[in-house]
């Protein structure tokens, strides 16, 4: 059972809040809401407020769409809400936060694997030439 | 058997000839070169109150056409008309209400300069190269921000953070804040040239212009080229009457005057015996370009014409003031033809025709007045 999009979660003034991705898609089709919720609450439970959305599957133009309600995000940050890593990464890419270290790590690792793949391909081509 | 074959042959020939001629036609439409508002900003001129008044008057609004029945897409029920008995006072109030609504329906789509491309880099981060192979588009969906002021940025695969260009902005605005009637994908009638030309050939000008108004922003190059081609097509075919008393006549007149091609429209006005509107058109040209020889005179005449009712309402009931005013108009147009017209002989011919027609009208109205016992 999916939680409603926004606004039905119980709100406690003093309890810790967290801004996180909440999966809303179906099987094999991920889609996320960026929502603020009580930190101790499960992702399947109702949230306090939805702050945006994130579609991790590229669309027909090879773009990933992110919607952010920056005004409300600022409000909840001011209330001391904790931000989960994936959301911090997204906000970093958007230029709202400094870029998250994990983004740099992913980029660096992707570059490294690509370099290794290229080297491997070159080696295979070389061995093929020698055998021919 | 043979005769059947012989009968068939010429038919086929006719068919091929017809298809060829249609090909030639479509080729000719493709050769219309759209001219855009890209060098000087037309907005201050277009929105100046004098020009607006002139354009509204030239539209020649006819309430029965303004409130005509239109296709009912989007309406769930066709409403039946209601008939009421009203006192004079109530009737006046209803007419005032209808006029207000007509003014709303006739509000002209704005004419503005084409927008510049946005190319504003916010930050560069080469360390992000390889993070992802696709773009990230971020839209600020804060409540109460207008579409044109919304923050929309993109993070490219090479780590550059930049403001999005107009086409992406439009697509994302339509995704998150859809506008009724606008499509994310361009409608095929605009993207396919053949279909667009078919619409032009069938004189569906109002449909094209209405749809372009919804689909595009007025400062988009595509909007300006679509409307420009349509206006030029109307100008070629001289079907100005189709656009009369719609909201598109003003921008069309403005377009033709701005691009110095209002001679056909002038000719149509003279042939339709609308001499006062011809003077208003010269006044409009003087407002836009300031190159009319007797510009000051045209302005003065326009000021005198604007409070008078529409010309074609009671042609056989001319007062002496009307005759004086019309004679002044004829003189003004004569000077305009000598000084500025690009189609001098045709304009002069049309003016001569108007003079003869007008002389008859004068004789008729004077005779009528005499018969009724006037002086």
Interface residues (C-beta under 8 A of the other chain):
Chain A: X52 X58 X61 X62 X63 X64 X65 X66 X67 X68 X69 X70 X71 X72 X90 X93 X94 X95 X99 X103 X104 X106 X107 X108 X110 X111 X114
Chain B: X122 X123 X125 X127 X128 X129 X130 X131 X132 X133 X134 X135 X136 X137 X138 X139 X140 X141 X142 X143 X151 X153 X154 X155 X159 X161 X172 X175 X176
